[in-house]
Amino acid sequence: MQPEAALRKPIRSLEEAIDRCQDLGMRLSRQRRFILELLWQAQEHLSAREIYDRLNQQGKEIGHTSVYQNLEALASQNIIECIERSEGRLYGNISDSHSHINCLDTNQILDVYVELPPELIQQIEAQTGVKITDYRIDFYGYRQPEAAEKHRSQELA
């Protein structure tokens, strides 16, 4: 039997995140909506401090405590992602299972969907005696010069 979270439809848009809050009976305060809008707009992993700073720079006044409380509530309901790092927690808009590429020269965390071959999953299950129901992979590396140039040109377009 799969966990209940695995049976839920993945959240793919801001509207779906808002709908999930409402389906769960979560109060959709102005501050909570600001945080969700920022995470979907930014499309990157941000610390609570970065979220606080960006919202206030946008003229959306919100207190530190409110940011932390809302992030905790949204993450605990799997509406947003919370990544534990040695330097603190980072939050992202994708909450379903996915992997990360940790770019060591830019400190960015890129979301990527990876599907392992069934044979590899079976091999791991045979070696460990554990039935795998989900996985996340963390990749680490440096941006390749030609890929970085292509990425920069796409940002300017």
Buried (B, 14 or more C-beta within 10 A) or exposed (E): EEEEEEEEEEBEEBEBBBBBBEEEEBEEBEBBBBBBBBBBEBEBBBBBEBBBEBBBEEEBEBEEEBBBEBBBBBBEBBBBBBBEEEEEBBBBBBBBBBBBBBBEEEEEBBBEEEEEEEEEBEEEEEEEEEEEEEEEEEEEEEBEEEEBEEEEEEEEE
